[in-house]
């Protein structure tokens, strides 16, 4: 479905990605873990050209392109097949929840307004915001705003959902409501690539876990293998530091 190879990205003299590969099959829930500065978010952003990689190739169904030289039409095709959920929601503050969800449908995809409204309502219903259609972001909690962000992403019916630390900006008591929505999407068969620090969530839903450090993939495998029997010492060190119960058994 989606395969990228040898992704490199530098900002000035800082080489953030040093040859990262990923292969995604339909229905995969891929969780990317790693310390801050390991390149996780940059890699995710390169997948739909929010950042342009310096090197690497992408095969996405019938699309084949060099990441560095991808044309505008190819970038548009890739973005139509993906949807991005940001850390800090990225909602229009002057638009209601339903208007935020409709925006990507009416502007980017030219969906008629009434049809877009129906799709937006269904998406908001799916994330538990059926009573918040006409609320502005300032009237919503952080968790509710992020659920609007997820509704906006699923409304365009993407092939792959990209989540960039979707709970990192939330107060602890609000994290659960966002993770519950994501677990629901996983059970429904959505294909997702998720950068997160939520370890128990990763253990529960991931079909594959990728551990990155220093701009490279150190190790990848099933959630059970990575969390209970990592092969690389660096992976083990990271998990020992971030997990209170390292002997968690799936």
Secondary structure, 3 states (H helix, E strand, C coil): CEEEEEEEEEECCEEEEEEEEEEECCCCEEEEECCCCCCHHHHHHHHCCCCCCCEEEEEECCEEEECCCCCHHHHHHHHHCEEEECCCCCCCCCCEHHHHHHHHHHHHCCCCHHHHHHHHHHHHHHCCCCCCCCCEHHHCCHHHHHHHHHHHHHHCCCCEEEEECCCCCCCHHHHHHHHHHHHHHHHCCCCEEEECCCHHHHHHHCCEEEEEECCEEEEEECHHHHHHCCCCHHHHHHHHHHCCCCCCCC
